[in-house]
Amino acid sequence: MMGGHHAISGAAAWVAVTAAAPFTLGLNPLPASSVLLGAVVTAGAALLPDLDHRSATIARSGGMVTWGVSTAASVTSGGHRHGLHSLLAVVGFTFGTTLAGRWEAVVPVFGLIPAGSALLLLALVAFSTRALDITRGGDVVLWLSAAVAVVVVLAVAPEQLEWLPTSVMIGVVVHLLGDLITTGGIPLLWPWMPRPPRAVSRIPGMRKVWRSGGYLALPVLGNAGSKREWVLCAGLSVYALYGLAASAGVLGAP
């Protein structure tokens, strides 16, 4: 799945889980402000597994810094669609976000802040605005805009950062699901990548589901960037916008 589509699916998933409007799951209802901010943040979190791809949107969002991080992630995880596209990555990203939230620092004006969560929020907002093409301009404008958003959160509602691990978990899970339903598939159980038994491979259609290299796929979208993917993400965009508008009371929903 393409980067922008991963971001859209992350935002839609956050709306489905946290909004209390009709046609949403409402599994973890949050205030409208959290639904709105969380949609942006989860859109960025849905790009995190592609840190292993040095040409991905996330790697091109911060010049040499993000490119360097992406290069390191690619090498340590075994390359694109390896370690960072597995269930282990879901645990790692979620646990890492929780640990980051424990790092606090004293800064001028604000005093003691959750520095780790603030920096992660900065990155995720920047990643999502780049992927969704929300801001115009180069990297400087991108990161300054994200920094303004973080400063506003710290000044007005620092409690918003409490749901950050949940946002990251949802974003990463949705990313894996997005790649799972393309022909490339993912190594869901990495580093264990069992190959299908010969008897299973002989079942019609199973070679596309359980690949010879151990990858799993339910390729209903076909190749990444297919027309089916565009149609799906158009629907997800409409759904996310509806959920945000309904949460904000624009459509008369609570």
PyMOL commands that set and color helices and strands:
alter all, ss='L'
color gray80, all
select helices_A, chain A and resi 3-18+32-45+48-52+58-60+63-77+83-85+87-100+115-131+139-156+158-180+198-201+206-209+227-247
alter helices_A, ss='H'
color red, helices_A
select strands_A, chain A and resi 105-107+111-113
alter strands_A, ss='S'
color yellow, strands_A
deselect
rebuild
show_as cartoon
